[in-house]
């Protein structure tokens, strides 16, 4: 039974989901604050469910000897060292959609608050004043809203803004013209958005490219009287520059839910009358907190029990339905990668993966990851589908993928070719109707080889007596053959044999085969079946 640790505050309903699904769970909601105690016990768990209090560092991951998945209840994963998790082979999941509506609604609420000076007006009225003429606001109707980031949350804000009869400009390098048309917005470059928007709202993650997207220089390009909203991430705005423009009157108002440093106990924006601030409340509704907790429990349970991967940040997503269908193909992809890895003694420069027929219609990212994992495990047994692409990239291995319509007698197949400094090696395989993977081609020679844990590959010139010598020598050495497959190019040319053995072949048996002088190559092979 998989075992999960919940180290932050999650709803009891989420904890019950783990138990109902057959996952053992320890609910220790205050443990995330005690990094030493967490490091002491993390090695017992297959999964770790967190919110923002638990910091998953490289140091913590070094103790996580059994950890397979980290689930973040929420969208932000600033508290997880994703590169370190990837190297460790740990999947990192978040729940990007559970609080989308809540965060979008908060951005709209902040826009209204800064447009009508609601917090200041409320405070004044609470103090017994009646300063009706002091708080002169602006309508949002017919104003231009500039959206920076038109992804999941941004698209919800767009929908609400259009409902308010606002004009919407969107800046997002990944937004296609077709998607912009579908959303009902005009796609523009950042400079145009800055110059034309009456309100600007940000909905992008904090990355090297988005950090200070509203820099001092870009803020200076904004339309005089603009109002700026940030309910996304701190660090997207130069807060010092924004404060100066607010004081000068160039920026009419700002509403921020997030800050470069949190908890934000001081800021140049604090105390300014035309600024609305909230303590990172974007996801703080009962519905959102419950939604993300339930989603992370479902996602982690699905992965630990069925292999389904949803909303992973360092692994291709695979639905439960895909996992059921693709399982044999993912296994085949791993076998093919392992085969070429075991056959290659020199550094691999490139891997070319061809998907034919039905194989090309599947989740190729997942299949690619399995191929690379199988190949890399030959030199690093700790590698898995998460860490393998990272390891390959670090070694400078180029990965190329192509797919084609059905060719030949099989409904589909996968062919893997590795390129080294001096040669190329290839192997192809398919999945039969019984769900069993098979090798169907090695070095361009057609075969039909069942795959077992212990195998032996030989290569020779196609001359009489080789097969007899192979069988006789192995028999004399006490090696039992479960399956025996032969193939050749042409009469008298290259020939191969691939044998499925009951046990690992001993060194003395290999030496006896080589001593016959009939083989160009003798290679024992192991597969994780």
N, C-alpha and C positions, 0 to 999 in steps of 0.2 A: 504494500500500500504506500503510495507517495506521501510525503510528509511536508507540510507547509508551515512556515512561521509568519504570523501577522505581527509586525513590530510597531505599527502605528495604529491610530484609532480608525477602525473600520466598523461599519454597522454590524450588529449581531446577525442580521439577515444574510449578509455576505459570508460571515463565518459559517453559518448553517449550510450555505450552498456547498462549501467545500465538503462538509460532513455528509450531506445528502448525496453527493456525487461519489463518495467513497474515498475521499482524501483525508488523511489524518491532519489535524490542524492544531497548532498551539497559538492561542490568542494572548499576546503579551504587549498591549498597546503602548506601554511606556518604555519598552526596551530600546526602541530606536534612539532614544536620548543617551543611552549608556553604551558608547561604542566599544568599550572593553568587554563588557558582558556579552554584547552581541557577537563580537569576534570569537569569544570563548565557545559559544554554542552553535554558530551558524553552520558548522560542518555537519550537523545532524540532519540538515534539511535539503529537500529537493527544490523547494520553491520559497520565495520571500515576497510577501505582499506588503507594500509600503504606501505612505503618502509622502509628505514633504519633510517630516522630522528625521527620518532615517537617512543617513548619508552613506551611500554605497561607494566606498573608495577602493582603490587598488589594494590597499593594505587589508581592508575587510575581505575582499575577494580572495586574497591569498589563503584565508582560513576556510573559504567556502568550498571544501573538497568535493561535496556531492551536489552542489547547487546547479540546477538546470535552467531555472527561469526566475526572473524578477518581474513582478507586476506592480506598476505604479498606478494607483487609483487617482486618475487625473491626467492632464495632458503634459504638464511640465516635468522634464526629467533632468533638471539642472543638478539634482542631488545624486545622480547616478553617473559613475565613470563608464560611459558606454564603450569606448575603445578598450578599456581594461576588461570589461565584461565579455566583449567579443573575443579577445585573445584567450580568455578563460573558457570560451565556449558556452557562455551563459546568455540565453535569450532575454532581451529587455523589452517588455511590453508596456504600453500605456493605454489609456482609454480616451482617445481624442474626441469622441463624440458624446460622451456622457454629460459633459457640462457645456456643450456648445451653445445651446439655446440660452442657458443662464448667463454665460459670459457675453453673448451678443446683446441680450436684454440689458445687462449692466452698462454696456457701452452706450446704448440708446438712452438709458436713464441718465448717465453722466452728461450726454449731449443736451438733454432737456434741462438738467440742473444748471449747467454753465450758461445756457442760452437765456434762462429766466432767473438766474442768480438765486436759486431756491434755498440753498443752505444759509446764505447771509440773510435772506428775507425771513426765513424761519427763526433764526437766532434773534433777529431784531424784534420780531413779533412776540417771541417768548419773553423778551425783556420788557414787555409792556409798551413798546414803541409802536407807532402806526405810521411807518415811513413809506407810504404808498408811492410818493413821487421819486423816492430815492432809487427804487429798483425797477429800472426801465430795461426790459429784455428785448429779444428779437425772436421772430417766428422762424421755424425751420421750414415751413411751407415755401416751396419754390426756390429754396437755397440750394447751393451746390455742395454736395458732400464728397470729399476726396477720401477714397478707401485705399490704404496701403496694405496690400495683402488680401486677395480675393479667394482664399481657401475656404475651409469648412465654416469657421466662425464668420469670416468676412462676408461670405455669401449670404449668411443669415441676416447680418446687418444690412446688406444691400436690399434684401427682400423687405425688411421692416422700413428702411428709408424710402423705398419706392412707394410703399403703402402710405407714407407721410407726404407723398407728392414732392419729394426732393429730386433734384437732378444728381446723378451719381457718376463720378469719374473714378476709374480704378487703375492703380498702378500695381502690376504684378508681372515679373518677367516670365512666369510660367502660365499666364492666362492667355489662352488662344482667342482669336477673333470670334470663333464659333461659340466658345463658352461665354465670352463677353456678351454676344448677341442673345444667347440663351438667358443670361442673368438680367439683361435689360440695361447694361451699363456701357459707357464709352471707355474703351481701353486707351490709356494715354501714358506718356513718359512721365517721370517724376517731376521734372521741371514744369511741365504744363499743369500738372495737378497742383503743385505748390502755388502757382501764379493765379489759378482760377477758383480754388476751393474756398468756400465760406467756413466750412467745418472740415477738419482732417481727423480721421480716426485710424489707428494702427492695429493690424491683425496679422502680425508675422512673428515667427519665433526669433529668439535672439541668437544670431550666428555672426561669424566674422563679417559677412556681407551686409547684414542688417544692423549691426551695432552702430549707434548714432546715425541712423538713417535720417533723422531730423537733427543734423549737426548745426553748428552755428552758421555755417555757410548756407545750408539748405533752409534753415529757419528765416534767414534774411531774404530768401526768395519768395516767401509766402505773401499772399494778398493782405494788405493792411486791414485789420479788423477780424482776422481769422480766429477761430476758436479750435483748440486742439484737444483731442481725447486719446488717452492711452489706457486700455484695459487688457493689453496683451502681455508685454514683458518690460521690466525695467531695463535701462541701458539702450533703449531705442531712441531716446531723446537726450540731447545735451541740456541737462536741467539748469545749469548756470546760465547758458545763453537764453533759454526760454524765460527764466526769471527776469533777465534784463529787458527782453522784448515786451514782457507783460508790464513792467514798470514804465517803459517808454510809451506804451499804448499801441505799439505796432500789432501785438497780439492782444485781442480783446479779452480772451479768457482761456483757461485750460482746465481740464478735468483729468486727474490721474488716479488710477487704482494701483499702479505698480511703480516701483522706484529702482534706481540703479543699485542701491544698498537696502536690503530688507533684513529685519524690521527697520523701517525708516523712522528714526526718532528725531532726526533733524534734516532739513532740506532747505535750499534757497527759495523754494516755492511755498514753504509754510508761512502762513500769516498774510499772504497777499490776498486782497479782497476779491479779486477776480479769478481765484483758483479754487476748484472743488477737489478735495482729496479723500480717498477712502483706503482702508488698510488691506488691499489685495482681496477684495470681496467678489471678484468676478465669478467664482465658482461656488460662492457661499449661499446656496439655497438648499432647503431640505431635499428637494427633488434631485438636484445635481449630486449632492453628497451620497445619496442613496444609489443613484444610477451608476456612478463611477465605481462604487464599492461592489455592487452586484456584477457589473461588467468584468472587473478584474478577477473576481472569483470564478466566473464562468470561463473566461479566457484561460486562466492558469489551469483550471481543472481539465478543460478540453485538451490542452497541450500535454499535461502529465498523463492523461488517461488514453487519449486517442492520437496524439501527435499533431493535432490541428494547431495552426499558428495564426493568431489574429493580432493585428495592430502591433506587430513587432518592429522595433526600430533598427535591428541589426540582423534581420533574417527575413527571407521572403515569406509572405503570408500564405498559408495553406488552410483552406476550409476543411471542416470535418468530412464533407462530401468528397473533396479533392483528396484528402488523406486516405480515404477508403479506396478510391479508384487508383490513386497514384502510388500507393504503398509498394506494390511489386515493381513499378517503374523506378521509384526512388531507390529501392534496393538494387535493381539492375544497374542504375547509374553509378552507385557506389562500387559495385563489383567491377564495372568497366574501368573506373578510375583506379581502383586497387590493382587491376591487371596491368595497366600501362605503368603504374608506379613501380610495381615489382619487376617489370621488364626493363626498366630504365636505370642505368647506373650513373649516368652523367647529368649535369644540371639541365633542368627543363626550362626552355625559353618561352614556349607557347603551348597552349592547349586549344585545339579546334574541336568543337562538339557539333555534330550534325544530327538533327532530329528529323525523322521521316514519318510521314503519315500521321497516325493518331498521336504519336509521341510529340509531334510538333504543335498539337492543340492543347497540350497540358501546361502547367505552371513551369515554364522553362527556368525561371530563377531558382526554384527549389531543386530542379533536376541538376542544374549547373552546380549548385552548392554541394549536392551529393557526389557528383563526379569529382570535384576538387577535394572534398573531404576524403574520399576513398584513396585518391592519389597521394595526398599529404600524410595520411596515416601511416604510410609505409616508413616514413622517416620520423614521424611524431605521432605516436599512438594516442596522445591526448587530444588531437585535433578532432573537431566535429563539424557539422554543417554550418554552425555559426562562425567558428574561428577560422575555418579553412580558407575562405576568400580573403581574410585579413592576412593570413600567413602567405598565401600566394602573391598578394600584392606587395608585401614586404620583400619578397624574393624576386620581384620584377617579372613574374610569370604573366604573360599576356593571355587573356581568355577571349576566344571568339566563338560566337554561336550562329549557326544557320539552321533553317528548317526548310523542308521541301514537301511537296505533295507526295502521296504514296508512290513508291518505286519498288517494283519487284513483287515477290510472293507474300510478303508479310504485311499485315495491317499497319505496322509501324515498327521502327527500330531506332536505336541510338548508336552512333559511331563516334568514338573518341580517338583523336590523333594527337600524339605529343610530338613536339619538335625540339630537338636538342641541337647542339652546335654541329653535329656530324650526320644526324639521321632523323627519320620520322618513324614512329611505330603507331599502329592503329589496331583497334579491336572494336567489334560491333556486337550488339546483343538485342534481344527482343524478349517479350513476355508472352508465353503461350497461353492458350485459353484456360489452362489449369492454374494460372497465376504464378507459374514458376519461371524465373528468368533463365535465359540460355545464352551462351556465346554462339553467334552464328557466323562470325568471320574474324580471323586472326591473320594479320599481315596480308590481307587481301585474299586469303584462302578460305573458302566456305567450309564451315563445320556445323555440327549440331551437338553442343557440349552442355550437359547438365553441370550445374555449379555446386561444388561441395566445399566443406571447410578445408580439406587437404587435397591439393591437386599437384600434378606434375606436368610440366610442359617440356617437350623435346622438339628439336629441329634437326633434320638430316637430309641427305640427298636421297631421292626416290630410287633406291636400288633394292634388289631382293635381299632378304635376310635380316633387315633392320627390325621389322615388327617382331619376328621370332626372337631376336636377341633381346629386345625390350621385355617381352613377356617372360622369357626364360630367366633372364638376369633378376628381374624383380621377384619371380617365384622362388628362385634359389635364395634370395635375401629375405624371404618371408613377408613380402609386401603384397597385401590383398587389394585387388583392383575392383572397385564398385562399378565403374563405367569407363569405357575406352572409346575415344573419338579420334579419327584420322582425317587428314586432308592433304591435298597437294595442288600445285599449280599445273604442271604438265608432267607427263611420263619422263622420268629421269631427272627432273628438276627439283625444286624445293618441296619438301614434305614436312608436315608437323603432326604431332600427336599430343592430345591433352587428356590426362587420366584423372579420374576422381578416385581417390584412395580412401581406405577406411581409417588410416592413421597417418600421422606425419611421417614422411620418409626419413629414414636415418642417414647420417652422413656416409656411412660405409656402403649403403645401397647406391647413393649418388656416385661415390667413387668407383663402384663396380661398373655402373653404366658408362662412365667416362672412360674407363679402362678398355672397354670393348672397341673404342676407336670408331664407332659407327655414327656418332652424334656430333653435330656442329654446336649444339647447345642443349644443356640439361638444366632446367630451372624449377626448383620446388616452389609452390605457391600456397598462401593461406588466405582464406576469406572468412569474414564474419557473417555466417549464414543464420 
